[in-house]
């Protein structure tokens, strides 16, 4: 095996920092670094950078697929809403296309007509060919978790993609996954 030096990221990081400063942010409040173990670029924008929602269009044009993390929690929330508005039409179209190809758009349940999340989640599971209550779980009032079984197969994966598409079309924004570690057995 030939040992090769790691890729040089400092010029990319420097360029991002300069372009973000060109958006009107204070250069001293911007930290960009490549996180090698995760293969992504971390873009930290501190309060001292002076970022506001008015900078978001420019920041998005600079960072593209790298997600900025703002020191101020309210800016992170505003960025999530901003990103959602931009990406949502494309994601919804993709979700609708997937369900149309599988003949699953007709009869697709929604939150309002199902009596809220408590009725919607099991109805969506059944619509996608799963047992009601087997895969989706409501945490709090509006956060949904997908908890796949440890013996999921390719057919189940197709059903899970139906769930994800159905959640997207229903407008579910708070979503997470529970991994198979929940059923792991520890030998003592």
C-alpha positions as CSV (number, residue, x, y, z in Angstrom):
1,X,0.0,0.0,0.0
2,X,1.3,3.4,-0.9
3,X,1.1,6.1,1.8
4,X,-0.1,9.3,0.3
5,X,-0.3,12.6,2.1
6,X,-3.7,13.7,3.2
7,X,-5.5,16.1,0.8
8,X,-4.6,19.7,1.2
9,X,-7.7,21.5,2.4
10,X,-6.3,24.8,3.7
11,X,-6.6,26.6,0.4
12,X,-10.3,25.6,0.2
13,X,-10.8,26.7,3.8
14,X,-9.1,30.0,3.2
15,X,-11.1,30.6,0.1
16,X,-14.4,29.9,2.0
17,X,-13.3,32.2,4.8
18,X,-12.5,35.0,2.4
19,X,-15.7,34.6,0.4
20,X,-17.8,34.7,3.7
21,X,-16.0,37.9,4.6
22,X,-17.0,39.2,1.2
23,X,-20.6,38.6,2.3
24,X,-20.1,41.3,4.9
25,X,-19.1,39.1,7.8
26,X,-16.2,39.9,10.1
27,X,-13.3,37.6,9.1
28,X,-12.3,37.2,12.7
29,X,-15.7,35.6,13.5
30,X,-15.4,32.9,10.9
31,X,-13.7,29.6,11.4
32,X,-13.6,27.0,8.6
33,X,-11.9,23.7,9.0
34,X,-11.9,20.3,7.3
35,X,-13.0,17.5,9.6
36,X,-11.1,14.5,8.1
37,X,-12.7,11.8,10.1
38,X,-16.1,12.8,8.9
39,X,-15.1,14.0,5.4
40,X,-16.8,17.4,5.6
41,X,-16.0,21.0,6.0
42,X,-17.1,22.7,9.3
43,X,-18.1,26.3,9.0
44,X,-18.4,28.0,12.3
45,X,-19.8,31.5,12.4
46,X,-19.4,33.2,15.7
47,X,-21.4,36.1,17.0
48,X,-18.5,38.4,16.4
49,X,-18.9,37.8,12.6
50,X,-22.0,39.9,12.8
51,X,-24.2,37.5,10.8
52,X,-27.9,38.2,10.3
53,X,-30.6,36.6,8.3
54,X,-29.9,39.2,5.6
55,X,-26.5,37.4,5.0
56,X,-28.1,34.0,4.4
57,X,-28.4,34.2,0.6
58,X,-24.7,35.1,0.3
59,X,-23.6,32.5,2.9
60,X,-25.6,29.8,1.1
61,X,-23.9,30.7,-2.3
62,X,-20.5,30.4,-0.6
63,X,-20.9,27.3,1.5
64,X,-23.2,25.4,-1.0
65,X,-23.5,22.0,0.6
66,X,-21.4,22.7,3.7
67,X,-23.7,23.6,6.6
68,X,-22.7,26.6,8.6
69,X,-23.1,26.4,12.4
70,X,-23.9,29.7,14.1
71,X,-22.8,30.5,17.6
72,X,-26.2,32.1,18.2
73,X,-28.9,29.4,18.5
74,X,-31.6,31.6,17.0
75,X,-29.6,32.0,13.8
76,X,-29.3,28.2,13.6
77,X,-33.1,27.9,13.8
78,X,-33.5,30.7,11.2
79,X,-30.9,28.9,8.9
80,X,-32.9,25.6,9.2
81,X,-36.1,27.4,8.2
82,X,-34.3,29.2,5.3
83,X,-32.7,26.0,4.1
84,X,-36.0,24.2,4.4
85,X,-37.8,26.8,2.3
86,X,-35.2,26.5,-0.5
87,X,-34.9,22.7,-0.5
88,X,-38.5,21.8,0.2
89,X,-39.9,22.0,-3.3
90,X,-37.2,19.7,-4.7
91,X,-37.5,17.2,-1.8
92,X,-41.3,17.2,-2.0
93,X,-41.2,16.6,-5.8
94,X,-38.9,13.7,-5.3
95,X,-41.1,12.2,-2.5
96,X,-44.2,12.5,-4.7
97,X,-42.4,10.9,-7.7
98,X,-41.3,7.9,-5.6
99,X,-44.9,7.4,-4.2
100,X,-46.4,7.8,-7.7
101,X,-44.1,5.2,-9.2
102,X,-45.2,2.8,-6.5
103,X,-48.9,3.7,-6.9
104,X,-49.0,4.9,-3.3
105,X,-50.1,8.6,-3.7
106,X,-53.8,7.8,-3.6
107,X,-55.1,7.2,-0.1
108,X,-51.9,8.6,1.5
109,X,-52.9,9.7,5.0
110,X,-52.2,13.1,6.3
111,X,-51.8,14.5,9.8
112,X,-55.0,16.6,9.8
113,X,-57.4,14.0,8.5
114,X,-55.9,11.3,10.8
115,X,-56.6,13.1,14.0
116,X,-53.0,14.4,14.5
117,X,-49.8,12.5,14.8
118,X,-51.2,9.7,17.0
119,X,-53.5,8.6,14.2
120,X,-51.3,9.6,11.3
121,X,-48.2,7.5,12.1
122,X,-49.9,4.1,12.3
123,X,-52.0,4.9,9.2
124,X,-48.9,5.8,7.3
125,X,-47.2,2.6,8.4
126,X,-50.1,0.5,7.2
127,X,-50.3,2.5,3.9
128,X,-46.6,1.6,3.3
129,X,-47.2,-2.1,4.0
130,X,-45.9,-2.2,7.6
131,X,-47.6,-3.2,10.8
132,X,-49.2,-0.2,12.5
133,X,-47.0,0.9,15.5
134,X,-44.0,-1.2,14.3
135,X,-41.6,1.5,12.9
136,X,-42.6,5.1,13.6
137,X,-42.6,6.6,17.1
138,X,-43.7,10.0,18.2
139,X,-41.4,11.8,20.6
140,X,-43.0,14.8,22.3
141,X,-45.7,16.6,20.3
142,X,-44.1,16.7,16.8
143,X,-40.9,14.7,16.5
144,X,-41.0,11.4,14.6
145,X,-38.4,8.6,15.0
146,X,-38.0,5.7,12.6
147,X,-37.0,2.6,14.5
148,X,-36.3,-0.1,11.9
149,X,-36.2,-3.7,13.1
150,X,-32.9,-5.5,13.3
151,X,-34.0,-8.0,10.7
152,X,-35.0,-5.5,8.0
153,X,-34.5,-6.7,4.4
154,X,-34.6,-5.0,1.0
155,X,-38.4,-5.1,0.8
156,X,-38.5,-3.4,4.2
157,X,-36.1,-0.7,3.0
158,X,-38.6,0.1,0.2
159,X,-41.3,0.4,2.8
160,X,-39.1,2.7,4.9
161,X,-38.5,4.9,1.8
162,X,-42.3,5.1,1.5
163,X,-42.5,6.2,5.1
164,X,-39.9,8.9,4.6
165,X,-41.7,10.2,1.5
166,X,-45.0,10.2,3.3
167,X,-43.6,12.0,6.2
168,X,-42.1,14.6,3.9
169,X,-45.4,15.2,2.0
170,X,-47.2,15.5,5.3
171,X,-44.9,18.3,6.3
172,X,-43.1,16.5,9.1
173,X,-39.9,18.5,9.8
174,X,-38.6,17.0,13.0
175,X,-37.4,13.6,12.3
176,X,-34.7,11.2,13.4
177,X,-33.6,7.5,13.4
178,X,-33.1,5.0,16.1
179,X,-30.4,2.5,15.1
180,X,-30.3,-1.2,15.6
181,X,-28.2,-0.7,18.8
182,X,-31.5,-0.5,20.7
183,X,-31.9,-4.3,20.5
184,X,-28.2,-5.3,20.9
185,X,-27.6,-7.9,23.5
186,X,-24.5,-7.5,25.7
187,X,-22.7,-10.7,26.6
188,X,-21.7,-10.7,30.2
